[in-house]
Amino acid sequence: MISVERFLEQQGLQPVLSEAGGPALSSGRRLQDGRIESGCGQVLCNDEEDTPKRTRHARHAGRVVAGVSRTPDDPNDLDACREAALRLLDAAPRPSGAMRERLIGKGYAPEVVDDVIARLIRVRLIDDEAYAQSAVRHCASRLMGYRGAVMELKRKGVDRQLAQHVCDEAESQGMFAEAAWELGRRTARKTAGLDVEVRKRRFWSAGGRKGHDPEVLREIAQELFV
């Protein structure tokens, strides 16, 4: 003879406790919110209610606290500031301006930050000119113009004078002119079949957003969109 529980399992039914404490038949189904409903429509349990709310709130609070950046115990701790700078450089190269902003934002004293940055420059772990040259090449690969590249370098923390200097060099090499022509060719391919005025308008809009010289854009528009 098999037990009642075993028999119910073989029949695809779930044993639930009746009010008298014994097993009762139920073709119960699990609802989307985790509750179980018996064959007669009675809600039997809710798994979510088995977890104390305070426990769930504590887990959530732990996740929030874990994401908060802790300020240094000593803002004048030179070694800690240097370690923080090295961690930032390990994640990505940075110019001195961006590094200074990040370290001060972490709570280190400005004079300590300046000392750390000066040491990193001496050992060439920070090289503003090399960073700017790499950044301007990246801007050109994104088909940006002179004005757009200067703005992008400044946004990344490069000194304005240095940003203009490396962009002047890139412009003398024809880097931005080639980027403008490539932008024109891509726009021409994408807008093939549209009205010529629509094509020109889209090219001018893209060129303006990229920061290209209007004279260069006019020359390209006259050549490619006729």
C-alpha positions as CSV (number, residue, x, y, z in Angstrom):
1,M,0.0,0.0,0.0
2,I,1.4,3.4,-0.9
3,S,1.0,6.6,1.1
4,V,-1.5,9.3,0.3
5,E,1.3,11.7,-0.6
6,R,2.8,9.2,-3.1
7,F,-0.6,8.6,-4.7
8,L,-1.2,12.3,-5.2
9,E,2.2,12.7,-6.8
10,Q,1.5,9.9,-9.3
11,Q,-1.8,11.6,-10.2
12,G,-0.1,15.0,-10.8
13,L,-1.7,16.6,-7.8
14,Q,-0.2,18.6,-5.0
15,P,-0.9,17.6,-1.3
16,V,-1.9,20.6,0.8
17,L,-2.9,20.8,4.4
18,S,-6.5,20.9,5.2
19,E,-7.9,22.9,8.1
20,A,-7.9,19.6,10.1
21,G,-4.2,19.2,9.5
22,G,-4.4,16.3,7.0
23,P,-3.7,16.1,3.3
24,A,-6.3,17.5,0.9
25,L,-6.5,17.1,-2.9
26,S,-5.4,20.0,-4.9
27,S,-4.5,20.5,-8.6
28,G,-2.8,23.6,-7.4
29,R,-1.0,25.9,-9.8
30,R,1.7,28.5,-9.1
31,L,0.7,32.1,-9.9
32,Q,3.1,34.7,-11.4
33,D,3.7,36.3,-8.1
34,G,4.8,33.1,-6.5
35,R,1.5,32.1,-4.8
36,I,-0.1,28.7,-5.1
37,E,-3.8,28.4,-5.9
38,S,-5.7,25.3,-5.1
39,G,-8.2,23.7,-7.4
40,C,-11.1,25.5,-5.6
41,G,-9.5,28.8,-6.2
42,Q,-8.1,29.3,-2.6
43,V,-4.7,31.0,-2.4
44,L,-2.5,28.7,-0.3
45,C,0.8,30.4,0.1
46,N,3.1,33.2,-1.1
47,D,6.8,32.5,-1.4
48,E,7.6,36.2,-1.4
49,E,6.0,36.5,2.0
50,D,8.3,33.9,3.5
51,T,11.2,36.3,3.1
52,P,11.2,39.0,5.8
53,K,11.0,42.5,4.4
54,R,13.8,43.6,6.7
55,T,16.2,41.1,5.1
56,R,15.3,42.2,1.6
57,H,15.8,45.8,2.5
58,A,19.1,45.0,4.1
59,R,20.4,43.4,1.0
60,H,19.2,46.3,-1.1
61,A,20.9,48.8,1.3
62,G,24.1,46.7,1.0
63,R,24.2,47.0,-2.7
64,V,23.7,50.8,-2.6
65,V,26.4,51.3,0.0
66,A,28.8,49.1,-2.0
67,G,28.5,51.5,-5.0
68,V,29.5,54.6,-3.0
69,S,33.0,55.9,-3.4
70,R,34.6,56.3,0.0
71,T,36.6,59.5,0.7
72,P,40.2,59.1,1.8
73,D,40.9,59.0,5.6
74,D,43.6,61.6,5.1
75,P,43.3,64.1,2.2
76,N,47.0,64.8,2.5
77,D,48.1,61.2,2.2
78,L,50.6,61.3,-0.7
79,D,51.0,57.6,-1.0
80,A,47.2,56.9,-1.1
81,C,46.8,59.7,-3.7
82,R,49.5,58.2,-5.8
83,E,47.9,54.8,-5.6
84,A,44.5,56.2,-6.6
85,A,46.2,57.9,-9.6
86,L,47.9,54.7,-10.7
87,R,44.5,52.8,-10.5
88,L,43.0,55.5,-12.8
89,L,45.8,55.2,-15.3
90,D,45.6,51.5,-15.2
91,A,41.9,51.8,-16.3
92,A,42.6,54.3,-19.1
93,P,45.3,56.9,-20.1
94,R,44.4,60.4,-18.9
95,P,45.8,63.9,-19.4
96,S,46.9,65.9,-16.3
97,G,43.8,68.1,-16.3
98,A,41.4,65.1,-16.2
99,M,43.6,63.4,-13.6
100,R,43.6,66.4,-11.3
101,E,39.8,66.7,-11.5
102,R,39.3,63.1,-10.6
103,L,41.7,63.1,-7.7
104,I,40.3,66.3,-6.2
105,G,36.9,64.8,-6.7
106,K,37.9,61.8,-4.6
107,G,38.7,64.2,-1.7
108,Y,42.5,64.6,-1.9
109,A,44.0,68.0,-1.2
110,P,44.9,70.1,-4.3
111,E,48.5,70.5,-3.4
112,V,48.9,66.8,-2.9
113,V,47.3,66.1,-6.2
114,D,49.6,68.5,-8.0
115,D,52.6,66.9,-6.4
116,V,51.5,63.4,-7.5
117,I,50.7,64.6,-11.1
118,A,54.1,66.3,-11.3
119,R,55.8,63.0,-10.3
120,L,53.8,61.0,-12.9
121,I,54.7,63.5,-15.6
122,R,58.4,63.2,-14.8
123,V,58.3,59.4,-15.2
124,R,56.1,59.9,-18.3
125,L,53.1,58.0,-17.0
126,I,51.2,61.1,-17.9
127,D,52.0,62.7,-21.2
128,D,49.5,65.4,-22.2
129,E,50.9,65.9,-25.8
130,A,51.0,62.2,-26.6
131,Y,47.4,61.8,-25.2
132,A,46.2,64.8,-27.3
133,Q,47.8,63.5,-30.5
134,S,46.1,60.1,-29.9
135,A,42.8,61.8,-29.1
136,V,42.8,63.9,-32.2
137,R,43.5,60.9,-34.4
138,H,40.5,59.3,-32.8
139,C,38.4,62.4,-33.5
140,A,39.4,62.2,-37.2
141,S,38.4,58.6,-37.4
142,R,35.0,59.6,-36.2
143,L,34.9,62.1,-39.1
144,M,35.1,65.2,-36.8
145,G,36.3,68.6,-38.0
146,Y,38.8,71.0,-36.4
147,R,36.3,72.8,-34.2
148,G,34.7,69.5,-33.1
149,A,38.1,68.0,-32.3
150,V,39.2,71.0,-30.2
151,M,35.9,70.8,-28.2
152,E,36.3,67.1,-27.7
153,L,39.9,67.4,-26.4
154,K,38.9,70.1,-24.0
155,R,36.1,67.9,-22.7
156,K,38.6,65.1,-22.1
157,G,40.7,67.5,-19.9
158,V,43.3,68.6,-22.5
159,D,44.5,72.2,-22.1
160,R,42.9,74.5,-24.7
161,Q,46.3,75.8,-26.0
162,L,47.6,72.2,-26.4
163,A,44.3,71.1,-28.0
164,Q,44.5,73.9,-30.6
165,H,48.2,73.1,-31.3
166,V,47.7,69.4,-32.1
167,C,44.6,70.2,-34.1
168,D,46.5,72.8,-36.1
169,E,49.1,70.0,-36.9
170,A,46.3,67.6,-37.9
171,E,44.7,70.2,-40.1
172,S,48.0,71.0,-41.9
173,Q,48.3,67.2,-42.7
174,G,44.8,67.3,-44.3
175,M,43.3,65.1,-41.6
176,F,40.1,67.1,-41.1
177,A,39.6,67.7,-44.8
178,E,39.8,64.0,-45.6
179,A,37.3,63.4,-42.7
180,A,34.9,65.9,-44.2
181,W,35.1,64.3,-47.7
182,E,34.5,60.8,-46.2
183,L,31.5,62.2,-44.3
184,G,30.2,63.5,-47.6
185,R,30.7,60.2,-49.4
186,R,28.9,58.3,-46.7
187,T,26.1,60.8,-46.7
188,A,25.8,60.5,-50.4
189,R,25.6,56.8,-50.3
190,K,23.0,56.8,-47.5
191,T,20.8,59.4,-49.2
192,A,21.0,58.1,-52.8
193,G,17.6,58.4,-54.5
194,L,16.4,61.3,-52.3
195,D,15.8,64.9,-53.5
196,V,19.0,66.7,-53.9
197,E,18.1,69.5,-51.5
198,V,17.3,66.9,-48.9
199,R,20.6,65.3,-49.4
200,K,22.5,68.6,-49.1
201,R,20.5,69.5,-46.0
202,R,21.4,66.2,-44.3
203,F,25.1,66.6,-45.2
204,W,25.2,70.2,-43.9
205,S,23.5,69.0,-40.7
206,A,26.0,66.2,-40.2
207,G,29.0,68.4,-41.0
208,G,27.9,71.1,-38.6
209,R,27.5,68.6,-35.7
210,K,30.9,67.2,-36.4
211,G,32.5,70.7,-36.3
212,H,33.7,71.1,-39.9
213,D,34.7,74.3,-41.7
214,P,31.6,75.6,-43.6
215,E,33.8,76.5,-46.6
216,V,35.0,72.9,-46.8
217,L,31.4,71.6,-46.5
218,R,30.3,73.9,-49.3
219,E,33.0,72.7,-51.6
220,I,32.1,69.0,-50.9
221,A,28.3,69.7,-51.3
222,Q,28.8,71.3,-54.7
223,E,30.9,68.3,-55.8
224,L,28.9,65.4,-54.5
225,F,25.3,66.6,-54.4
226,V,24.3,67.7,-57.8
